[in-house]
Amino acid sequence: MAKDLKEKTKVAVFWNIFNILFSKTSRLITSIILARILFPEDFGLYGLTLIVIRFGRRLTNFGFSTVLIQKKEIDRSEIDTVFTASFVINLTVFLVLFFGAPYFSQFVRSPQVTQLIKVISLTFILNTFIMVAESLLKRDLNFKGISIARSARSVFSYSTAIVLAILDFGVWSLILGEVFSVVVNMILVLIYARFVPRIYFKFSIFKNLYSYGMRVSFVQYLDYFINNIDYLLIGRFLGTEALGYYERAFNLMDMTRRQIGRSMNEALFSAFSRIKEDGQRVVKNLKQVLSYTSLVAYPILIGLIFLAPSLVYNMYGPKWLHTIIPLQIMCVSGLVKTIGSTFFPVIFALDFINQRIKAQVVYLVLLGGSILLFIPYGINGVAVAVVLSSIVYTLLIVRIMIKRLPFTVSDLWQTQKAPFLYGIFQVVFNLAALRFALPYFDIKSIPMFFILSAASLAALGTAHLIFRESAYKNLLSEFSTLFQKFSAAKKKSV
């Protein structure tokens, strides 16, 4: 059974990675196209709209979807109770956002945001169906259906946004692309889950689900404020144009940072929930995940720091140059957060939620205070505040693991030693490449992009020849074996 769970988890991770590579590649291409058609103000307005929508999403999810995954046994009455309660909550939030949109627009001094919020808030009703169906698929580690549905959503969202942007719909191209794509996602995920919604509510079931779900929900509320306080304060004090630059920088970094963790975390939460009674086994698997995640995150985010000038200039155009420095700064926080977020599936599966809430409160206070302190220095100052706060938060998360599991600082260092040493080589090689190439090539030029990319590859190769860390070989071997099994299964099904 343990072997079967391990194989199902690997397949789930594979499908997650497939979806992420596909959707994020599509998103990157789309963001390049849209950045050349639209203007910073359009992305600023979209960013302000997302502040409200993300908060609404936190209000609609009382952690019930997590309960459906975390519980060992569930029946149809529990599923229907979760759906009914979630539908009522989603409908209520939709009405609140629809009629409350003008007041938020007044606060951020952007009246255009009112209609944007009213239209995109329609997605809350549809998301009820998606949430329950995806939870059932995740419970069974059936990430194939989720992956296909999300990939289709990405294609529909991005293609719609591009067409509407060309037709001069401005910020509405982003809003309508999101709305239409949610419809596609809902239809597909319902088909794969074979879930037929039914209105049924039993208070005793709801009461049992509520205790765990509310604590998960509170974590998500805090996450919302943590993830959006920078947007809110920039929009309030620096304006939509500055927010547009910051939004591009944050999302280019986050495109790599969050999805590296997400590729594993959704599958791992389901897997850790099955072995949560065995602390030693949890730590063993956690260390492996930490090692693999860091081996991917370090070279990507360190490389992005050096490639930022040429990437931003050549992808988005000269009007986005103010994005470069905050992007470089936030790559540091991206690396730190990637490590910290790897612990989250364990926190939810083993119910260390109260401890995480305390860490989040400290993080939120520190983040808000440091942003206000550094905001006179513009979006670069905000990026520095995010980095400093992220370091403290990750240390608090590590402290929880050390206190509640047979996990030590030495265990953490074992998972970080190889990527850290390889990362030092990467930094040194890139700095050397910059020193010798700058007299001949502009730092924003395409030749410089290839020079620095080659320097990163040479650094990783040289470091591997010196240290010969087995971690990289193990990672490549795992995915090679999994891909072969996946290909064989696909041919067999055909």
ZIGINOR-V121314 format. One record per backbone hydrogen bond with DSSP energy under -0.5 kcal/mol. CO is the residue of the C=O (numbers start at 1). NH is the residue of the N-H. E is the energy in kcal/mol with one decimal. If there is no record, write none. Layout:
CO,NH,E + CO,NH,E
//
This chain:
1,5,-2.4 + 2,6,-2.2 + 3,7,-2.4 + 4,8,-2.5 + 5,9,-2.3 + 6,10,-2.2 + 7,11,-2.4 + 8,12,-2.3 + 9,13,-2.6 + 10,14,-2.5 + 11,15,-2.5 + 12,16,-2.2 + 13,17,-2.6 + 14,18,-2.7 + 15,19,-2.5 + 16,20,-2.5 + 17,21,-3.1 + 18,22,-2.4 + 19,23,-3.2 + 20,24,-2.9 + 21,25,-1.7 + 22,26,-2.2 + 23,27,-2.5 + 24,28,-2.5 + 25,29,-2.3 + 26,30,-2.6 + 27,31,-2.9 + 28,32,-1.8 + 29,33,-2.0 + 30,34,-3.2 + 31,35,-2.2 + 32,36,-1.1 + 33,37,-1.0 + 34,38,-3.6 + 39,42,-1.0 + 39,43,-1.5 + 40,44,-2.2 + 41,45,-2.4 + 42,46,-2.1 + 43,47,-2.3 + 44,48,-2.1 + 45,49,-2.1 + 46,50,-2.2 + 47,51,-1.3 + 48,52,-1.1 + 49,53,-2.2 + 50,54,-3.1 + 51,55,-1.4 + 52,56,-2.4 + 53,57,-2.2 + 54,58,-1.6 + 55,59,-1.8 + 56,60,-1.8 + 57,61,-1.1 + 60,62,-0.9 + 63,67,-1.7 + 64,68,-1.9 + 65,69,-0.9 + 66,70,-2.9 + 67,71,-2.3 + 75,78,-0.5 + 75,79,-1.7 + 76,80,-2.7 + 77,81,-2.0 + 78,82,-2.3 + 79,83,-2.3 + 80,84,-2.7 + 80,200,-0.6 + 81,85,-2.5 + 82,86,-2.5 + 83,87,-2.5 + 84,88,-2.1 + 85,89,-2.1 + 86,90,-2.8 + 87,91,-2.4 + 88,92,-2.1 + 89,93,-2.4 + 90,94,-2.4 + 91,95,-1.9 + 92,96,-2.2 + 93,97,-2.7 + 94,98,-2.4 + 95,99,-2.2 + 96,100,-1.7 + 97,101,-1.1 + 100,103,-0.7 + 100,104,-1.4 + 101,105,-2.2 + 102,106,-1.8 + 103,107,-1.6 + 104,108,-2.2 + 105,109,-0.6 + 105,110,-2.1 + 110,113,-1.8 + 111,114,-1.3 + 112,116,-1.0 + 113,117,-2.4 + 114,118,-1.9 + 115,119,-1.9 + 116,120,-2.2 + 117,121,-1.8 + 119,122,-1.4 + 120,123,-1.6 + 121,124,-1.6 + 122,125,-0.9 + 122,126,-0.9 + 123,127,-2.2 + 124,128,-0.7 + 125,128,-0.7 + 125,129,-0.5 + 126,129,-0.8 + 126,130,-1.3 + 127,131,-2.7 + 128,132,-1.7 + 129,133,-1.9 + 130,134,-2.8 + 131,135,-1.8 + 132,136,-1.8 + 133,137,-1.8 + 134,138,-2.8 + 135,139,-2.2 + 136,140,-1.3 + 137,142,-3.1 + 138,141,-1.7 + 141,143,-1.3 + 142,146,-0.8 + 143,147,-2.5 + 144,148,-2.4 + 145,149,-2.3 + 146,150,-2.6 + 147,151,-2.4 + 148,152,-2.3 + 149,153,-2.0 + 150,154,-2.3 + 151,155,-2.4 + 152,156,-2.5 + 153,157,-2.8 + 154,158,-2.8 + 155,159,-2.4 + 156,160,-1.9 + 157,161,-2.2 + 158,162,-2.3 + 159,163,-2.2 + 160,164,-2.5 + 161,165,-2.3 + 162,166,-2.4 + 163,167,-1.6 + 164,169,-2.2 + 165,168,-1.7 + 169,172,-1.7 + 170,173,-1.6 + 171,174,-0.8 + 171,175,-1.5 + 172,176,-2.8 + 173,177,-1.4 + 174,178,-1.4 + 175,179,-2.0 + 176,180,-2.6 + 177,181,-1.6 + 178,182,-1.6 + 179,183,-1.2 + 180,184,-1.4 + 181,185,-2.5 + 182,186,-2.5 + 183,187,-2.0 + 184,188,-2.1 + 185,189,-2.5 + 186,190,-1.8 + 187,191,-1.5 + 188,192,-2.3 + 189,193,-2.1 + 190,194,-0.9 + 190,195,-1.5 + 194,196,-0.6 + 195,197,-0.6 + 198,200,-0.7 + 202,206,-2.2 + 203,207,-2.7 + 204,208,-1.5 + 205,209,-2.0 + 206,210,-1.8 + 207,211,-1.0 + 208,212,-0.6 + 209,213,-2.1 + 210,214,-2.9 + 211,215,-1.1 + 212,216,-1.9 + 213,217,-2.6 + 214,218,-2.3 + 215,219,-1.8 + 216,220,-1.8 + 217,221,-2.2 + 218,222,-2.3 + 219,223,-2.3 + 220,224,-2.2 + 221,225,-1.9 + 222,226,-2.6 + 223,227,-3.0 + 224,228,-1.3 + 225,229,-1.8 + 228,232,-2.7 + 229,233,-2.3 + 230,234,-2.3 + 231,235,-2.8 + 232,236,-1.9 + 233,237,-2.6 + 234,238,-2.9 + 234,239,-1.4 + 239,243,-1.8 + 240,244,-2.2 + 241,245,-1.8 + 242,246,-2.4 + 243,247,-2.9 + 244,248,-1.8 + 245,249,-2.1 + 246,250,-3.1 + 247,251,-2.4 + 248,252,-2.0 + 249,253,-1.9 + 250,254,-3.2 + 251,255,-1.9 + 252,256,-0.6 + 253,256,-1.0 + 253,257,-2.5 + 254,258,-1.6 + 254,259,-0.8 + 256,260,-1.6 + 257,261,-1.3 + 258,262,-2.8 + 259,263,-2.1 + 261,264,-1.3 + 261,265,-3.0 + 262,266,-1.1 + 264,268,-2.9 + 265,269,-2.2 + 266,270,-1.0 + 267,271,-1.9 + 268,272,-3.6 + 269,273,-1.7 + 270,274,-0.7 + 271,274,-1.1 + 271,275,-0.8 + 272,275,-0.6 + 275,278,-1.8 + 277,279,-0.9 + 278,282,-2.1 + 279,283,-2.4 + 280,284,-2.3 + 281,285,-2.2 + 282,286,-2.6 + 283,287,-2.8 + 284,288,-1.5 + 285,289,-2.3 + 286,290,-2.9 + 287,291,-2.2 + 288,292,-2.4 + 289,293,-2.9 + 290,294,-2.3 + 291,295,-2.1 + 292,296,-1.2 + 293,297,-2.6 + 294,298,-2.4 + 296,300,-1.2 + 297,301,-2.6 + 298,302,-2.5 + 299,303,-1.9 + 300,304,-2.0 + 301,305,-1.4 + 302,306,-1.2 + 303,307,-2.2 + 304,308,-1.3 + 307,311,-2.8 + 308,312,-2.8 + 309,313,-2.0 + 310,314,-2.1 + 311,315,-2.4 + 312,316,-2.1 + 312,317,-1.1 + 313,317,-0.7 + 317,320,-1.8 + 318,321,-1.5 + 320,323,-2.0 + 321,324,-1.5 + 322,326,-0.5 + 323,327,-1.7 + 324,328,-2.3 + 325,329,-2.4 + 326,330,-2.5 + 327,331,-1.2 + 328,332,-0.5 + 329,332,-1.3 + 329,333,-0.7 + 330,334,-2.5 + 331,335,-1.8 + 332,336,-2.0 + 333,337,-2.9 + 334,338,-1.9 + 335,339,-1.5 + 336,340,-2.1 + 337,341,-3.1 + 338,342,-0.8 + 339,342,-0.7 + 340,343,-1.4 + 341,344,-1.2 + 343,346,-0.5 + 343,347,-1.9 + 344,348,-2.3 + 345,349,-2.5 + 346,350,-2.7 + 347,352,-3.1 + 348,351,-0.6 + 352,356,-1.7 + 353,357,-2.4 + 354,358,-1.7 + 355,359,-1.7 + 356,360,-2.6 + 357,361,-2.3 + 358,362,-1.8 + 359,363,-2.3 + 360,364,-3.1 + 361,365,-2.3 + 362,366,-2.6 + 363,367,-3.1 + 364,368,-2.7 + 365,369,-2.3 + 366,370,-2.4 + 367,371,-2.2 + 368,372,-2.1 + 369,373,-1.7 + 370,374,-2.2 + 371,375,-1.9 + 374,377,-2.2 + 375,378,-2.1 + 377,380,-0.5 + 377,381,-0.6 + 378,382,-1.7 + 379,383,-2.0 + 380,384,-1.8 + 381,385,-2.1 + 382,386,-2.1 + 383,387,-2.0 + 384,388,-2.3 + 385,389,-2.2 + 386,390,-2.2 + 387,391,-1.8 + 388,392,-1.5 + 389,393,-2.3 + 390,394,-2.5 + 391,395,-1.8 + 392,396,-1.8 + 393,397,-2.1 + 394,398,-2.4 + 395,399,-1.9 + 396,400,-1.5 + 397,401,-1.7 + 398,402,-2.3 + 399,403,-2.1 + 400,404,-2.2 + 401,405,-1.9 + 405,407,-2.7 + 408,412,-1.9 + 409,413,-2.5 + 410,414,-2.1 + 411,415,-1.4 + 412,416,-1.2 + 413,417,-2.0 + 414,418,-0.5 + 416,420,-2.3 + 417,421,-2.5 + 418,422,-2.5 + 419,423,-2.1 + 420,424,-1.9 + 421,425,-1.6 + 422,426,-1.9 + 423,427,-2.4 + 424,428,-2.4 + 425,429,-2.7 + 426,430,-2.1 + 427,431,-2.5 + 428,432,-2.2 + 429,433,-2.2 + 430,434,-2.3 + 431,435,-2.1 + 432,436,-1.9 + 433,437,-2.1 + 434,438,-2.3 + 437,440,-1.9 + 437,441,-2.3 + 442,445,-2.0 + 445,449,-1.3 + 446,450,-1.8 + 447,451,-2.3 + 448,452,-2.6 + 449,453,-2.1 + 450,454,-2.3 + 451,455,-2.0 + 452,456,-2.1 + 453,457,-2.1 + 454,458,-2.6 + 455,459,-2.3 + 456,460,-2.3 + 457,461,-2.3 + 458,462,-2.6 + 459,463,-2.7 + 460,464,-1.9 + 461,465,-1.8 + 462,466,-1.8 + 463,467,-3.1 + 463,468,-0.5 + 464,468,-1.6 + 469,473,-0.6 + 470,474,-2.7 + 471,475,-2.3 + 472,476,-2.5 + 473,477,-2.5 + 474,478,-2.5 + 475,479,-2.0 + 476,480,-2.2 + 477,481,-2.6 + 478,482,-2.3 + 479,483,-2.4 + 480,484,-2.0 + 481,485,-2.1 + 482,486,-2.6 + 483,487,-2.6 + 484,488,-2.4 + 485,489,-2.5 + 486,490,-2.1 + 487,491,-2.3 + 488,492,-2.2 + 489,493,-1.9 + 490,494,-1.4
//
